[in-house]
């Protein structure tokens, strides 16, 4: 007889991890149950039923279907594109919502759009367009200004020296 104590998931490769106690001996053991071919298109309920009826059923018999489905859903959501997942949750790298994004979209430094998939890129573009439209001011809107000029601080200007000298267009070296 097996008494489960803890349930967890492993994302890559997808697997369930069960910490259990063998009732007869009192020993604590860990069982990793692989879930082959599990991705975003897999039906969670059917997968949970097939796991309950598999050779691992003795480890899963005291775990409810709802808990098993939650664990499988967690694995499945980890297969979403990373950029889309971060944007959907509105999280930054530290896991907290970004205070400067009003619509919930957060872009982190580790998001490399050159390496993003087409789906990730479309998600990011959609959030960028949403933010742009929310902040755009058109003629007639409150706070609209036609020609805005901003002077940035020029106090710490570094002279390069390459453009000093005569103003002629000739190159002295030739």
N, C-alpha and C positions, 0 to 999 in steps of 0.2 A: 504494500500500500504506500502511496506517495502523497505527501501533503505539501502543496506549493506555498512558498513564503513570499517570493518576489517575482515579478514579471517585468521584462524589459525588452528592448528592441536593439537590433544591430542594423544599421542602414546599408552598409556595403560590405559584403553581399548581404541582401536582406535575410534576416533571421530573427526568431524569437528566442529570448534567453529566459530560462526558468530556473530560479533557485528553489530547491525543494528539500524536504526532510524525508528520509526513509523511516517510516513509522516503527518498524520492527527493530532497527538498530539505532535510530536517533541521529544518524549521520546526515550532515548537510552536504548537498551535491548541487552541481550546476549542469543544466542541459541546454545545449544550443540546437535549436530546431531550424534548419535552413528552409527558406521559402524560394524555390527556384522559379524563374520566369515571372517574378512579381514586379509589376510596373504600374504606371498611372492608369492604364486601361483595364487592369485586373479588377474584377468584381469582388469587393471586400467580403460580402456575406457568403458568397460561394467558396471563397478561399478559406474562411473561418470554418465552414462546414466540412470542407475536405481535410483540414488539419485535425478537426475533432475525430474524424474517421480514419486517420492515418495510423502508421505504426507508433506515432508519438502520442496517441490518444490517452494513454495512462498518465502522462504528465499534464495533459490539458483537461482531464475530465472534471476537475473541481474549479476550473476557470470558466466564468460565465461567457456566453456568446458576446454580450455587449462589451466586456473588457477586451476580449480577443479582437473584436471589430475595431475598438479604439486603438489598440496597438497596431493593427494592420493599417489603419487609416494614417497613423503617424508615420509609418514607413512609407506609405504611398505619397504623403505630402512632401516627404524629403526628396522625392524624385522630380518635383516641380523644378523648373529652371530657377537657379538661385536669385537672379535679379528680380524675377517676377515675384518670388516668395518674399523677398525683402520689401519690395514695393507694395505688395498686397497687405503686409502687416504694418507698413509704415514705420519700420525700424531702421535704426542706424547700426553701426558695427557693434556697439555695446548692448544692443537689444532694447534700448529705450526709444520712444518716438522722438523724431527730430522736431525741435521747437520752431524752427524757421520754415517749415513746410506746412502750409495751411491745409492742403488737400490730403495729407497723409503719405505722400511719396517721399522717400528718402534715398539719396544717392550716397553711397559710401566710396571711400578711396579705393577699395579693393575691387570695385566694379569696372572691369576693363571692357569697354564697348567694342574694341577691336576683336576681342576673342568671344564675344557674346553670340549666341545662336540667333537665328532670325526671330524666333518667338520672344526671346529676351529683349532684343532690340526694339521690336514692335511695342512691347509693354512699356519700356522706358520712354519711347517716343510719345506714346499715348499720354503718359503721366506728364511729360514735359509740355505737350500741347495743352493739357488741362490747366497746368500752372500758368502758362503764357496767357491763355484766354481769361483766366481769373484776374490777372494783374494788368492786362492791357487797358489803356485809357484812350478812348476815342473822343473826337471833337463833340462837345456837348456833355461829356461826363464831368462830374465834380472833380476838381484838382487837375484837369487837363491843361497842359502848357504846350504851345506850339513848338517853340525852339528853345530847348533846354541846353545850356552850356555849363559845364562843370570844370573848374580849374582844380587840378590835383596838386598836392604839395610838391613844390619843386625845390625845397630846401636841401635835400640830400642828393643833389645831382652830382654824378660822378663824371668827371671829364675824361674822355678817352684819348684825346690828342691826335687821333687819326685825321680829323677834319680841320686841324689848324694849319695855318701856312698861307701860301699865296692862293689867290682866288682864280688863277688861270686854269684853263681846262687841259693844260699840257702836263704830261708826266715827265718829271725831271730825270728819271732813270733811263729813259730811252733816247 
